[in-house]
Structures are given as C-alpha cells and as structure tokens.
Amino acid sequence: MHPRVEILFCMQCRWFLRAGWYAQELLSTFGGDLGEVALVPGTGGVFQVRVDGTLVWDRKAQGGFPEAKELKQLVRDRIDPERDLGHADRP
C-alpha cells in the first residue's frame, strides 16, 4: 500500500492554487510511489501537510509555507528515507 499525502488548506485565504502546486510537485517527484495526494479544504488560515496521518508541516507552527525542496525532503523522510532527491538534496 502506497502512502497518502493530505494537504489541508484555507479556502478563505485562497490557498487552493498553492496547495495544488505542492500536490503537483510531490506527484512529479514521487509519482507512483504515492497512493494519493488529497487536497482538503479548510478555514481559519490552516495549511498543513500530513503523510499517512503524521503532520510534517503546519504553517502556524512553522511560521509560513515550506519551499518545494523542503516539503519534498519532509515527505521523502517519511516514505523512503534512503531515496536520493537529486538536486533537491544539494545545497
């Protein structure tokens, strides 16, 4: 069974496009190694990313949004820590 990534985003803040872009980046990087990338509308300024239910990013706790590179690394660390992300792993 492949992992599920959930992106919970605030509709009031109009973060739908941002959430969709992150989903596209994750699918481009991990492709068939992900079972699902779900976009979940929320309210109240929420923006969270979970992998199989484990919170890997919270906009309020981290004080903003992750860089695509950072989010890919966080997801990778949960689903396949040995995986090389190529340029995303280089400074």
N, C-alpha and C positions, 0 to 999 in steps of 0.2 A: 504494500500500500504506500502510495506516494504522499508526501506532506502537503498540508493545506496552509496557505498563507491567507490571512484575513487583514484587510486594510479598512479600518473604521475611520470615517472622515466626516467632518461637519458640512452638512448641506447648506446651512445658514451662512457659513463663511465662504461658500462656493469653492470648496477644495476638491470637487469632483474631478476636474482635469488633472490636478496634481496627483490624486490617488490613481487615476487611470494611467498616468505616465509612469508612476512607480510600478504598477502592475505590468506594463509593457516592458520595462527594464528588467524586471525579475523573470518574466517569461522568455525574453530574449537571451538571458544569461543561463537560466536553468532548464528551459524547455520542458521536455518530457519527464524531467526529474521531479517536477511539481505535479501534484494531483489536481490542484485547484488554486486559483488566486481569486478570492472573493472581495468585492467592493461592497462595504456595508455602510449605508448612510446613517448618520447620527446628527446630533445637535450639540450646542454648547461649547463650540471650539475644540471638539475632540479630534485628535488624529493619532491613531495607534496602529501598530503593526504587530500581529501575532503569527507565530509559526506553530501549528498544531496546538493552539491554545496558550502557548507561552508568549508573554509580552516581550518583544525585542526592541520596541521603540514607542515612546509616549511623548508627544510634543510638549505637553505641560511639564513633565518631569525633566526632559532633556533641554527644554527652552528653545524649541524650534523644530525645524524639519531636518531629516538626515540628507547628506549628499547621497546621490545614487550609489556611489562607490561604497560608502559606509553601510547603507542598507543591504547591498549585495553581500558584504562581508558578514553582517549580522545573520542574514538568512543562511548563508553558507555554513557558518559556525554551528547552526542548529541542525542542518540537514546532511552535511557532508564536510566535516572539519578538515579533511585531508585534500579537498578539492582546490586546485590552483585556479585563481580567477584571472590569471594573466596580468594585463595592465592594471586592473583594479587592485592588485596586491602590491603594486610597486608605488614607492613614494612619488 
